[in-house]
Amino acid sequence: MSQTIIVLEDEPDISRLVQYHLESAGYTVRPYLAAQHVLSDAERQPPDLFLLDIMVPGGDGLDLCRRLRQNPLLSIVPIIFLTARAAENDRVAGLEMGADDYITKPFATRELVARVKAVLRRFERPTTPSVLKFEAVEIDAGAMQLRVRGELVTTTATEFRLLDYLARHPGRVFSRDHLLDAVWGDARFVTPRSVDVYVRRIREKIEDDAESPRYLKTMRGAGYRFEIPKTPAQVPTSV
């Protein structure tokens, strides 16, 4: 079954161009010229990826991204911004909202398709799902779900991948550049400091006190290390 991409683009010519090349690459495309019905339609039929312009009628693409990231059903779906807004502060805003890639106009259609493929490949679920449990935290790689104290915690796809990668390599120190390669791959709009944004978000979701983290430690001048406290009563397990 082909993967489905919701494309929000208010310029009909660009929308048709994007749809043609994505469909030629084997994807199913659901195009929208305005933002009003994207969220409700996506809830009924979740896509595999959102490709969003920022400046569109019926709402701002950044605001739509924010609402998608707050939606438990859709928060894990990757988002790519495709926009003429190329300023650094726009890219930072896209990152802060939870975008997984950021493509600026004008763009080459071959590059667009390649970036879509790269993002979708990055978020493929493992063929051998496993659950990592320690203390009050449960990381389910197969379902791409995080639970803390038994409660489901909403994460973006990138947040989950970074957390899962760190937690499955406890005790190792990873530089920001290493984490970029491991989690973001060839995404071009992220920088080593982008890792810090995601680390802060993860800490807010798994730590009792994000300012004094027990699990996700900063190694000054080196990067980050994930620590899983081991006690006789609480030993991490993977099933």
C-alpha positions as CSV (number, residue, x, y, z in Angstrom):
1,M,0.0,0.0,0.0
2,S,1.4,3.4,-1.0
3,Q,2.2,5.9,1.7
4,T,-0.1,9.0,2.0
5,I,1.1,12.6,2.1
6,I,-1.1,15.6,2.9
7,V,0.1,18.6,0.9
8,L,-0.9,22.1,2.1
9,E,0.0,24.5,-0.6
10,D,-2.1,27.5,-1.6
11,E,-0.5,28.1,-5.1
12,P,-2.4,25.8,-7.4
13,D,0.5,25.5,-9.9
14,I,2.9,24.5,-7.2
15,S,0.4,22.2,-5.6
16,R,-0.1,20.4,-8.9
17,L,3.6,20.2,-9.5
18,V,4.3,18.7,-6.1
19,Q,1.4,16.3,-6.4
20,Y,2.5,15.1,-9.9
21,H,6.1,14.3,-8.8
22,L,5.1,12.7,-5.5
23,E,2.5,10.5,-7.2
24,S,5.1,9.6,-9.9
25,A,7.3,8.5,-7.0
26,G,4.5,6.1,-5.8
27,Y,2.9,8.2,-3.1
28,T,-0.8,8.9,-2.6
29,V,-1.3,12.7,-2.3
30,R,-4.2,14.5,-0.6
31,P,-3.8,18.2,-1.6
32,Y,-5.2,21.2,0.3
33,L,-5.2,24.9,-0.8
34,A,-6.2,26.1,2.7
35,A,-5.7,25.0,6.2
36,Q,-9.2,24.9,7.6
37,H,-10.0,21.2,7.1
38,V,-6.6,19.6,7.3
39,L,-6.6,18.7,10.9
40,S,-10.1,17.2,11.0
41,D,-9.5,15.3,7.8
42,A,-6.2,14.0,9.1
43,E,-7.9,12.8,12.2
44,R,-10.3,10.7,10.2
45,Q,-7.6,9.4,7.9
46,P,-4.1,9.9,9.3
47,P,-1.4,10.4,6.6
48,D,2.2,9.1,6.7
49,L,3.6,12.7,6.3
50,F,2.5,16.3,6.2
51,L,4.1,18.7,3.6
52,L,3.0,22.2,4.7
53,D,3.4,25.7,3.4
54,I,3.6,28.3,6.1
55,M,1.7,31.2,4.5
56,V,-1.7,29.8,3.5
57,P,-5.3,31.0,3.7
58,G,-7.5,29.8,6.6
59,G,-4.6,29.7,9.1
60,D,-0.9,29.8,9.5
61,G,1.1,26.7,8.6
62,L,3.1,27.1,11.8
63,D,-0.1,27.2,13.9
64,L,-1.3,24.1,12.1
65,C,2.0,22.4,12.9
66,R,1.6,23.3,16.5
67,R,-1.9,21.9,16.7
68,L,-0.8,18.7,14.9
69,R,2.0,18.3,17.5
70,Q,-0.5,18.7,20.3
71,N,-2.8,16.0,18.9
72,P,-2.2,12.6,20.4
73,L,-3.3,10.8,17.2
74,L,-1.1,12.9,14.8
75,S,1.8,14.1,16.9
76,I,4.1,11.2,15.7
77,V,3.4,11.9,12.0
78,P,6.5,13.6,10.4
79,I,6.2,17.2,9.1
80,I,8.1,18.9,6.3
81,F,7.7,22.6,5.7
82,L,7.9,23.7,2.1
83,T,7.9,27.5,2.1
84,A,9.3,30.7,0.7
85,R,10.2,31.9,4.2
86,A,13.9,31.2,4.3
87,A,15.1,33.5,7.1
88,E,16.9,31.9,10.0
89,N,14.3,32.9,12.5
90,D,11.6,31.1,10.3
91,R,13.7,27.9,10.3
92,V,14.1,28.1,14.1
93,A,10.4,28.7,14.5
94,G,9.8,25.6,12.3
95,L,12.1,23.6,14.5
96,E,10.6,24.8,17.7
97,M,7.1,23.8,16.3
98,G,8.4,20.3,15.7
99,A,9.2,20.2,12.0
100,D,11.3,17.3,10.8
101,D,12.7,19.0,7.7
102,Y,12.4,22.4,6.1
103,I,12.6,23.0,2.3
104,T,12.7,26.5,0.9
105,K,11.3,27.7,-2.4
106,P,12.3,27.7,-5.1
107,F,13.1,24.0,-5.0
108,A,14.1,21.2,-7.3
109,T,11.5,18.6,-7.6
110,R,14.1,15.8,-7.5
111,E,15.4,17.1,-4.2
112,L,11.9,17.5,-2.8
113,V,11.1,13.8,-3.6
114,A,14.5,12.7,-2.1
115,R,13.9,14.7,1.1
116,V,10.4,13.2,1.4
117,K,11.8,9.7,1.0
118,A,14.6,10.4,3.5
119,V,12.1,11.6,6.2
120,L,9.8,8.7,5.7
121,R,12.7,6.2,5.8
122,R,13.9,7.8,9.0
123,F,10.6,7.1,10.7
124,E,10.1,3.6,9.6
125,R,9.2,1.4,12.6
126,P,11.6,-1.4,13.5
127,T,10.8,-4.9,12.1
128,T,11.5,-6.3,15.5
129,P,9.7,-4.1,17.9
130,S,11.0,-3.9,21.5
131,V,9.9,-2.2,24.7
132,L,12.5,-0.6,27.0
133,K,11.3,-0.2,30.6
134,F,13.1,1.5,33.5
135,E,11.7,3.0,36.6
136,A,8.5,4.9,35.6
137,V,9.5,5.2,31.9
138,E,8.4,2.9,29.1
139,I,9.7,3.3,25.5
140,D,7.8,1.2,23.0
141,A,9.8,1.3,19.7
142,G,7.2,-0.7,17.7
143,A,4.3,1.7,18.6
144,M,6.6,4.7,18.8
145,Q,5.0,5.5,22.2
146,L,6.4,6.9,25.4
147,R,4.7,6.3,28.7
148,V,5.6,7.8,32.0
149,R,4.0,6.5,35.2
150,G,1.6,4.6,33.0
151,E,0.4,7.7,31.2
152,L,0.9,8.1,27.4
153,V,3.1,11.1,26.8
154,T,2.8,12.8,23.4
155,T,6.0,13.1,21.4
156,T,7.0,14.0,17.9
157,A,8.6,11.4,15.7
158,T,12.0,13.1,16.0
159,E,11.7,13.4,19.8
160,F,10.9,9.8,20.0
161,R,13.7,8.7,17.8
162,L,16.3,10.7,19.7
163,L,15.0,9.4,23.1
164,D,15.0,5.8,21.9
165,Y,18.5,6.1,20.4
166,L,19.9,7.6,23.6
167,A,18.1,5.2,26.0
168,R,19.3,2.1,24.0
169,H,22.9,3.2,24.4
170,P,23.0,4.0,28.1
171,G,26.3,5.2,29.5
172,R,27.7,6.3,26.1
173,V,28.6,10.0,25.5
174,F,27.3,11.2,22.1
175,S,28.4,14.5,20.5
176,R,25.7,16.7,18.9
177,D,27.2,15.9,15.5
178,H,26.9,12.2,16.1
179,L,23.3,12.5,17.2
180,L,22.5,14.6,14.1
181,D,23.9,11.9,11.9
182,A,22.1,9.1,13.8
183,V,18.7,10.7,14.2
184,W,18.3,13.4,11.5
185,G,20.5,11.9,8.8
186,D,20.8,14.2,5.8
187,A,18.2,16.8,7.0
188,R,19.8,20.1,6.0
189,F,18.0,22.7,8.1
190,V,19.1,21.3,11.5
191,T,22.4,22.3,13.2
192,P,24.2,20.9,16.2
193,R,22.4,23.3,18.5
194,S,19.1,21.9,17.2
195,V,19.8,18.8,19.3
196,D,19.6,21.0,22.4
197,V,16.0,22.0,21.6
198,Y,15.0,18.4,21.4
199,V,16.9,17.4,24.5
200,R,15.1,20.1,26.5
201,R,11.8,18.8,25.2
202,I,12.6,15.2,26.1
203,R,13.7,16.2,29.6
204,E,10.4,18.0,30.1
205,K,8.6,14.8,29.3
206,I,10.6,12.1,31.2
207,E,12.3,13.9,34.1
208,D,10.8,14.8,37.4
209,D,12.9,18.0,37.3
210,A,14.1,19.0,33.8
211,E,16.6,21.4,35.4
212,S,18.2,18.6,37.4
213,P,17.9,15.6,35.1
214,R,18.5,12.1,36.3
215,Y,18.4,10.3,32.9
216,L,19.5,12.6,30.1
217,K,22.8,14.3,31.3
218,T,24.8,17.1,29.7
219,M,28.5,16.3,29.4
220,R,29.9,19.7,29.2
221,G,32.1,20.2,26.1
222,A,31.3,16.7,24.9
223,G,27.6,16.2,24.3
224,Y,24.9,14.1,26.0
225,R,24.8,10.8,27.9
226,F,21.7,8.8,28.9
227,E,21.9,7.1,32.4
228,I,19.5,4.4,33.5
229,P,19.6,4.1,37.3
230,K,20.0,0.5,38.3
231,T,18.7,-0.7,41.7
232,P,17.9,-4.3,42.8
233,A,14.2,-3.5,42.4
234,Q,14.4,-1.6,39.1
235,V,16.6,-3.1,36.4
236,P,15.9,-2.0,32.8
237,T,14.3,-4.7,30.6
238,S,13.8,-5.0,26.9
239,V,11.1,-7.2,25.7
